[in-house]
Amino acid sequence: MRTQKIMAINHTPVLCEKVVDFLKPKSDGVYIDGTVGLGGHSTAILKASAPNGQVIGIDLDTDALTVAKDRLKPFGERSALINGNFAEMNVLLENRAVHAVDGILLDLGVSSLQLDTPHRGFSFNHTAPLDMRMNTGHENATPVETTPTARQVVNDSTVDVLVNIFKRYGEERFAKRIAHRIVAAREREPITTTTQLADIVTRSVPKGRSKIHPATRVFQALRIYVNAELENLMAGLDVAVTLLNSNGCLCVISFHSLEDRIVKRHFQTLARTCICPPKTPICICEHSPSVEILTKRPVLPDATEAHHNPRSRSAKLRVARKL
Ligand SMILES: C[S@@+](CC[C@H](N)C(=O)[O-])C[C@H]1O[C@@H](n2cnc3c(N)ncnc32)[C@H](O)[C@@H]1O
């Protein structure tokens, strides 16, 4: 836990100033940090909403919540933490009699704590059991027993399922080849560790074609699949907009094109003034938009942030304001 404390102190939240600029936290406001992680963004929102603003932090990962609890201690009752899935934030909040909030942040993907803790199995840089589950706890999150581990997915899925996972969630060109090699390898012995899998992938793809590690896309794909990340994102965006007070902002930071595409399209649909079929000559839908998009293009980290925090380099922030 001491290492985790140090990690929290050194951890720099991505695009934090921009998020605070958009949320404009008020002292009588209530904010949801749907991916509280190590509490970096929550700290900034609590500081900006002093003396009375509140942050409700949600995370699937109980290890992250332990770190966040420690980091947010100075804010006392102004912060509350919930172990759960942001896709169900309406239910989680209802249990606490909160029905509307003034701003919501989703900072998607894995935390540095998850990536840097070898036994969680998110990284091919350390030999560890193939796990990759974010929900380590039981409280309000999907029960950990019902989330498959990456080991189960890799050892029990058919070739076709593996190909589909690697293509769909990793946009992996060599998905077929990798899936066949995995199936051949697991016939000899089960694939149980991160490095075992990374080696199989490395041996499956042509050498020297890319700057990134050959297993990067397969690991991303498995992580997204295991944690149902895209399904949670779609559900979370819907729920978030219904919870916002008028003028409240929904800020979403994504780290790869699959997530960013979902956020962009979802915001566009919510912001549309007309949802009539394309060839309808006159609008008959009487639809009214529920949000205004505040970021016509995604906000990216500037050169200084990208330099100091390499993990921020692929980040994209999109923001919608509830009408
Ligand atoms: C990039 S980190 C967030 C870092 C955080 N903003 C900070 O400043 O420390 C993403 C976090 O979201 C959590 N997470 C991912 N999907 C989630 C979901 N559907 N519901 C709740 N938490 C989720 C992960 O467990 C991880 O801790």
The ligand as an ORCA input file, in Angstrom:
! r2SCAN-3c Opt
* xyz 0 1
  C      -7.799      6.170    -16.450
  S      -8.279      5.592    -14.890
  C      -8.948      7.011    -14.099
  C      -7.911      7.883    -13.447
  C      -8.523      8.995    -12.634
  N      -9.215      9.960    -13.447
  C      -7.496      9.686    -11.767
  O      -7.361     10.912    -11.845
  O      -6.807      9.012    -11.018
  C      -9.738      4.695    -15.237
  C     -10.400      4.083    -14.028
  O     -11.729      3.770    -14.420
  C     -12.110      2.558    -13.839
  N     -13.196      2.029    -14.663
  C     -13.130      1.563    -15.931
  N     -14.344      1.206    -16.373
  C     -15.212      1.471    -15.355
  C     -16.626      1.333    -15.213
  N     -17.382      0.849    -16.182
  N     -17.178      1.735    -14.045
  C     -16.418      2.238    -13.043
  N     -15.071      2.364    -13.127
  C     -14.482      1.998    -14.267
  C     -10.854      1.727    -13.825
  O     -10.925      0.723    -12.842
  C      -9.792      2.794    -13.529
  O      -9.532      2.874    -12.161
*
